Amino acid sequence: MDQQQFIFSDEYKYRLRRHLLFWLCWWIFFGILYSYTAKVSLLPNFERLPFAMVDALVFLIPHMFLSYSLMYYVIPKFVFSGRYFKAGIRVLFFFLVTASISALIGTYLLPLIRVAIFGRDYDYIFNPTYLLSLLAGLRGAITIGGLAAAIKLMKHWYAKEQRNLQLQKENTEAGLRLLKAQIHPHFLFNTLNNIYSFTQNTSAEASGMITRLSSLLRYTLYEGNQPLVPLQKELQMVQDYIGIEKIRYGNQMELHMDLPERTTNYYIAPLLLLPLVENCFKHGTSQMLEQPWVHLQAIIVNDQLHVKLLNGKVNEETTGIPGPGIGIRNVKERLSLLYPGKHELHITSEEEVFIVNLKVELVEKKDVLIKRDKPAYA
């Protein structure tokens, strides 16, 4: 377990140790390699080693530039998103830039450093030209670039496999819990329809609540187990839930809801928004004796859903009422599994207001791939 954490953990201490160990090994390896391949010098191997170690240390600068450019820019932004041609162009660009930097260092900077440290430079058989230094730098760039890319891709595939295994485990556990407490859906909906028919002529509000409740249950049972659902359905479910709460509170609650109108081309993982809205009423308005209020705004910007949710609440320190619980924790876990690196969730609890800001990357209709055990970003 400790070995896996050292290799794959994103904690700062493990990442720092990994990078330090990698560059230390790379420096020693290339230093020894340079001492055996510097045939332009008359010095024997053991006398070339101190020079080579200094050379390898200075060449770490362009090697680090290339490695981190590939690992944290080209691969995440272009390879993982499937834009391979653009990725190839940028890889070629960074290879050439790194080779040029290495050639400049080898031709102009290293001789000065060797003289400053050792009081002398190599005794050359012939002076290496800039073109020769450029080719040597390109060779080193390809070597370190290929190794850095391989490490990044290996970590990505391992993390993706772990997320898929975690999702499969959670889906299995959720299915078992549902089977233990399941009421046959046909019985449930037929019963609700019968109650609706009885209340239709006696109470319009009660029949409206039953209609919305039926829609919520139908969505939860039939859409909740899908990897992706149309965004319009997810927002409609939120509206149905708020509609039930609005009838329950009547004129006592101040509600402002602003939802996007054009959502037909977007998909989202189901049941992401409901726990956030439910939390507003469970831990917010239900505890307020006077003037409960909720503000919900959702907009779409650059294929991202931006949700801002505010609700009034009582002071928890004076009342002892617990804050948000398992619902919010589940949302955070689902977001980390389904939208790694593609979401932002900020929750702020002020003295009299609870604020939720959520940004999540939507999937366009043309990119939808519905598979039961695939995460939403597939």
N, C-alpha and C positions, 0 to 999 in steps of 0.2 A: 504493500500500500504506500509506504514512504517513497519507494522508487517511482511508482506511478505519479505521485504528487510532485516529485521533483521534475519529472519529464513533462507532465501535462497540466499541472496546476497553473492557474492564472494569478495566484497570489504574488504580491510584489517580491517577497523574499525568495520564493522559488524561481521566479523569472530572472531576478538579478543574479542568483547563483548559477543558473543555467548559462546565461550569456557570458558571465565572467569565465566559467570553466571552458566554454566553447572557444572563446577568443584566446584564452591561455594555451589551449591545446593547438589551435591553429597557428599561433605565433611560434611555438616550439617546433611544430612540424615543418612549417615553411622556412624557419631559420636553418634547420638541419638540411632541408632540401636545397636551399640556396647555396649552402657551403659546398655541396657536391656538384652542383650544376654550373657554378661560376667558372667555367673553363677559360674564360677570357683572362683570368688572373694567373700569374706565375706562382702565387703563394700555395703551399700545401693545404690540404683540407682542414687540418686542426687549427692553422693560423687564419684561415678564412672564416671559421665559425663565429668569432666575435663580430666581424664585419657583417656576416650574414644575419646574425640575430638582430643587429641594429637595423639592417635593411628590412627585415620582416616586420619589425615593430613599426617602422614608418609606413610600410605598405598596408598596415592595418587600416589606415585612414580611408583610402579608396575602397578597400574590401568591405569595410563597415558601411560606407555610403551605398554601395551596390546592394549588399545583403538587406539592409533595412528598407531601401527603396522597393525591392522586390517583395519582401515579406509584409510590409505594412502599407504599401500603396498599390503596386501592380496586381498582385495576387488577390487581395481582398476586393478591390474595386472592379477589376476586369475579368480575372479568371473565374472567381466564384459566381459572377453574374453572367458568365457565358459569352463575354465579348472577347473572343480569343484573338481575332485579328488585331484589335486595338492593343491587346495585351502583348502580342508578338512585336508590334512596332515599338512599344515602350521598352520591352526587354532589350531589343536591339539598340535602342537609343542609350539606355543606361550602361550596356556593355561597352559601347564606343566611348561614352563619357568617362567611364571608369578606366578604360585602357589609356585614354589620353591623359588623365590625371596621373596614372602610374608612370607613363612615359616621361611626363614633365618632372615628376619627383625623381625618377631614376637618372635622368639626364642632367638636371640642374641642381636639385636640392641635396640628394644623397652624397655627392662628392664633398660638398661643404660640411655636411654633418660628420662624415668619416674623418675628415681632416681635423674638425673641431674636437672630436672625441679621442681619436687614435693618433693624431698628428701626421697622418698620412692617408693616402687613398690606395686602392688596388694598384698593383703593378700590372697594368694591362698588356696582354700580347697585342691586342688591337682595341681601340676605343669603340664601344658599342654605339651604333648610330641611333638616331631618334626613331627610325623605322623599326629597328630591331627591338628597341625598348617598347615601342607600341605593340608589336606582336607578342612580346613577353607579357605585357600588361593585359592584353586580350586573353591570353592563355590563363592567367591567374583569375581574371574576371569570370571567365566561363566556369572555372573550377569552383570558386567560392559561390558564384551565383547559382549554379546547379545544386550545390549542397544546401544552400539556404532555402531554395525553392522546395527541395525534397523534404526538408524538415517541416516547413510551413504546411505543405500539403498533407504530410503524414499526421500532423497534429489536428488539422481540420477534419480529415476523414475519421480519425479516432473520436474526436468530440461529436461529430455528426452521428456516428454509430452509437455512442453512449446516449445521446439524446433520443434516438429512435428506440433504443432498448428501454429507456425510462418511460417514453410515451406508451410503448406496448405494455409495460408493466402496469401503468396507471389505467390504461383502457381495460385491461383484464380485471383489475381490482374494482373499477367502477362498474363493470358488467356484473361481477359477482354480487356487489352491494345492491344493484338494481334487481337482480333475480331474487334476492332474499326478501325484498320488500315490495315486489311488483304486484300491482293490481292490473288485471287485464285491461288494456287500453279501450277495447270496445265497450266493456262494462262501464268504465269510467266516463267515456264520452256520452254513452246512451243515458247514463244517470244525470249528467249535467244537462243534456238536452231536455230530459223530462222536467228537471227543476226549472229550467228556463221557460218551458211552456206554461208551468204553473205561475211563475212570477211575472210573465209578460203582461197580463191584464191587471195585476195588482200593484206591481212596483216596477216602474221603468228603470230605476237606478239599480235595483237588484238584478234584473235581467241583463243590464249592460255589464255589470260586474261579472256575471256568469259567462257571458260571451267572451269577455277579455280573458278570464281565467281559463276557459276552454282553449283559446288560441295559445296562451302561454304553455299549457300542458302539452298541447299537440306539437308545438315547436320544440319543447324540451325532449319529448319522446322520439320524435321522428327526424329532427334536424340536429339535435344536440350531439349525436354520435358521428356526424360528418366532419371531415377535416376542415372544409370550407363551406360557407353558406353565402348567398347574396347579402351584401351589406344592407339592402333595403329590408330584408326579413329580420335581421338583427335589430335594426332601428325600430321596426314595427313592434317587435317584442318589447322593447324598452317603452314605447308609447303605450302599449297595452298595460304594462305593469304600472306605469305612472297614472294611467287612466283609472285603474282600480283604487290606487291610493288617493287620487283626487276626489273620487266619489266618497271615500271613507272620511276624508277630512272636511269635505264640503267647502264652504266659503272661508273657513278658518285659515287655510293654507294659501300662501302666495307662490304661484308657480310661473316660471318663465322658461320656455323650451324653444330652442332654435336649432332645427335639424336641416341638413342639406336636402335639397329637392331632387337633384340628379345623381343617383347612385347606382344606376343599372349596370354599369360596366365594372363594378368592384365587388370583390369577395373578401371575407374575413373569417377567422376562426369563430365558431359559435360560442355563445354564452360568455363572452369576454366583458361586455359592458353591463350586463344585469347585476352582477355582484356589487359593482361600484354604485349603481343607482339604488340598489336595495340598501346598501350601507347608509345612504343619505337618510332614509326613512327609519331604519332600525336604530341607528345610533344618533340621529340628529333630530328630525322633526317630531318623532314619537315621544321624545323626552322634553319637548318645549311646550309649556303650558299656554303661551301667548305668541301669536303671530309666527307660526312655523313657516319657513320659506325654502325653496329649492330653485336653483338656477342651472340649467343644462344648455350648453352650446356645443355643437359639433359642426366642423367644417372640413372640407377636403382641399388640401394644398399640395400640389406636386405629388399626387398619388399617395399622400399620407392623410390619415384620419386624425384630426386634432380635436380632442374632447376636453372641455373644461366644465367641471362640475363643482358647484358650491352649495353648501347648505348651512343654515343656522344650527347652532347647538348650544347646549348648556355648558357651563364651566365644569369640567370633569373633576377638578381639584376640590371643588366645594360640594359636589354631589356624590362623588364616589362612583359614578357610572363608568363602566369600562369603555374604552375606545374601540376602534375597529378590530375585528377578530379574524376568524378563519377565512371568511370570504375574501378579504383583501389579500391575505397570504396566498390563497389559491390562485388569485389573479396574477400575482407576481410570479409564482412558480410557472404558471401556464405561459405567461409572456416570455419568460427566460427560455422555456423549452421550445415554444412555437415560433418565436420571433427573435432569435439571438442576434444582437447587434442591429435590430430593425425596429426598435421601440424605445420610448422614453416614458417613464412613469414617475411623477413627482407628487407626493402627498404631503400636505401641510395642515397641521392642526393648530389653529389659532385659538384665542380665548373664547370667541363666540362664533367662529366660522371654520368649517372644514373644507379644504380645497384639494381637488384632484385634477391634475393636468396629465393627459395621456396623449402620446403620439405613437401611432402604429402604422407601419407600411402596409398598404393594401395590395391585394393581388388583382391584376386586371383580368377581365373575362377570358381574353385570348390565352392567358398563361395558366388558367386553372387546370390542375391535374388532380382529380379526385381519387385518392387511394386511402383505404381505411387506416392503414398504419403509417401514413406519411405525415410529417409535420407540415404546417401551413406554408413554410417557405419553399417547399419542393417545387 
